[in-house]
Amino acid sequence: MMSPDDTQPRSPFAQERAQQPHEQGELIDPNEPAPSGGPGCFVWGCVSLVGLGFALAIVALAGLAGWTSGQRTAGANSTATLMADINAQCARIPEDIAVGNTVLVERRLGFLATMTPGAPCVAEYIPTATALYLTQQPTATSPATVTPQATVTIAVEPEATQDVETQVDIPTPSNGGYDLAALLQEAQESIRAGDYNSAVELLDVITGVDSTYDSANVRSLLREALSEEALIQFRTGNLAQGIVLTDRAEEFGALAEGLNYERYVATLYLDALSTVGTDYLTSITALRRLYDEVPNYRNGEIAQMLFDAYLDYGDAFAIEGNQCSAQQQYQNALNIFSRGDVVTKRDNAQEACENPTPAVAGTPGTPGAVAPVGQVQ
C-alpha cells in the first residue's frame, strides 16, 4: 500500500534539509565550576607594593648599618688623634720651661686643661710653670732686702792712737729675693676674697722657693684653696680641671666633705664619654654605672645618652635579625623614657621573636631539578 505522501509534490530544498544531519551543540554541565582566569590586577598590584616595601626596608637598614659603623670608626679615630695631640703638647712643655718661654707654656697648659679626659701632665707642670712666670716678674721688695753683702767699718778710737777696724758680714737672704712673709699674707687675703686661683699661684711660689717655710700653714692653705677652686670647676662644668685640682688638694691633707664624691662622679662621666662611639656594650655599661649613681646628672644628659645607647643597640640587633635581643634593648630604653616610636619597635620585635618567620617551602607542582646526563636523580 502506498503512503499518501508519495503522491504529494516535493520541494528539492526540503529534500536537502532532510538529508543533512542536525549539528549537535556543546554540552554544558551546570555543576562544573567556571574556568578561572588567573590572579587579577589588584592581587598583582598588592604583591608588587609588598615587594617594593621590602626592597626599601632592606636599603634603609643597610644604610643605617653603614652609618653606625662609620660613627664607631670616626669616634675611635677622633680619640686616637686627641690622645696624640695631648702627648705631643705634654712632651714640649719641659723644653719651653727650660728656655723660659712662658707664653708657650701658658698656652699649652691652657689647651691641656680643657681636654676631656684631663691630661695628667697638667698637675705636674703647673707649679713649675707658675714659679717660672713669677721669677720673670719685677720684685717689689726694698733694695735693702736684696743687698747681697755689705761691709760695715767701725772705727774705734781708744785713748791709744792705734785704729782698729772690725768687719761685720750681713748674710745674703736664702729665699732668692722673695719676701715670703708678704707672699703668704697676700695668699691668705686672696683666699678670704674668694680668689682661690691666685692664692694657689702664690702658695706654689712659696713652696717652690722654700718648701720648709711655714710648711704646715702653707700646706693647709694650699689644700683649702685647691679644694674650693676644684668645687668651682665642678660646678661650672670643667670636670677635668676639677679632677686635677682635687688630686692636688689630696696631696696636702684630707679632702673637704663631698669633694671626693664630686671627683668620683666626674670621673664616671668622663669615662662614659670616652666609650661613646666604640661598642654598644662597653658604652652602655659605663653610662649605666653613672646613671645608677646619679640619674639626673647634668640635668638629665646622662639619662638621654643611655636611652640613645639602648635604642641604637636594639636597632643593631634588629638589623641582624635578632629580634629577641632587639626587644630587650628597646624595653631597656623605655625603662628610662617612654616614646611612641620605641614602643612600636618593641612590640614589632616582640611579635617577631614569639612568632618567627618559617622557612619558605617550595611551590607545589614545581618540577624538580634535572639530573645531569649520565646520572640518576
C-alpha positions, 0 to 999 in steps of 0.5 A: 500500500502506498503512503499518501505522501508519495503522491504529494509534490516535493520541494528539492530544498526540503529534500536537502534539509532532510538529508543533512544531519542536525549539528549537535551543540556543546554540552554544558554541565551546570555543576562544573565550576567556571574556568578561572582566569588567573590572579587579577590586577589588584592581587598583582598590584598588592604583591608588587607594593609588598615587594617594593616595601621590602626592597626599601626596608632592606636599603634603609637598614643597610644604610643605617648599618653603614652609618653606625659603623662609620660613627664607631670608626670616626669616634675611635679615630677622633680619640686616637688623634686627641690622645696624640695631640695631648702627648705631643703638647705634654712632651714640649712643655719641659723644653719651653720651661727650660728656655723660659718661654712662658707664653708657650707654656701658658698656652699649652697648659691652657689647651691641656686643661680643657681636654676631656679626659684631663691630661695628667701632665697638667698637675705636674707642670703647673707649679713649675710653670707658675714659679717660672712666670713669677721669677720673670716678674719685677720684685717689689721688695726694698733694695735693702732686702736684696743687698747681697753683702755689705761691709760695715767699718767701725772705727774705734778710737781708744785713748791709744792712737792705734785704729782698729777696724772690725768687719761685720758680714750681713748674710745674703737672704736664702729665699732668692729675693722673695719676701715670703712673709708678704707672699703668704699674707697676700695668699691668705687675703686672696683666699678670704676674697674668694680668689682661690686661683691666685692664692694657689699661684702664690702658695706654689711660689712659696713652696717652690722657693722654700718648701720648709717655710711655714710648711704646715700653714702653707700646706693647709692653705694650699689644700683649702684653696685647691679644694674650693677652686676644684668645687668651682670647676665642678660646678661650672662644668670643667670636670677635668680641671676639677679632677686635677685640682682635687688630686692636688688638694689630696696631696696636702691633707684630707679632702673637704666633705663631698669633694671626693664624691664630686671627683668620683662622679666626674670621673664616671662621666668622663669615662662614659664619654670616652666609650661613646662611639666604640661598642654598644656594650662597653658604652652602655655599661659605663653610662649605666654605672653613672646613671645608677649613681646619679640619674639626673646628672647634668640635668638629665644628659646622662639619662638621654645618652643611655636611652640613645645607647639602648635604642641604637643597640636594639636597632643593631640587633634588629638589623641582624635579625635578632629580634629577641635581643632587639626587644630587650634593648628597646624595653631597656630604653623605655625603662628610662623614657617612654616614646611612641616610636620605641614602643612600636619597635618593641612590640614589632620585635616582640611579635617577631621573636614569639612568632618567627618567620618559617622557612619558605617551602617550595611551590607545589607542582614545581618540577624538580631539578634535572639530573645531569646526563649520565646520572640518576636523580 
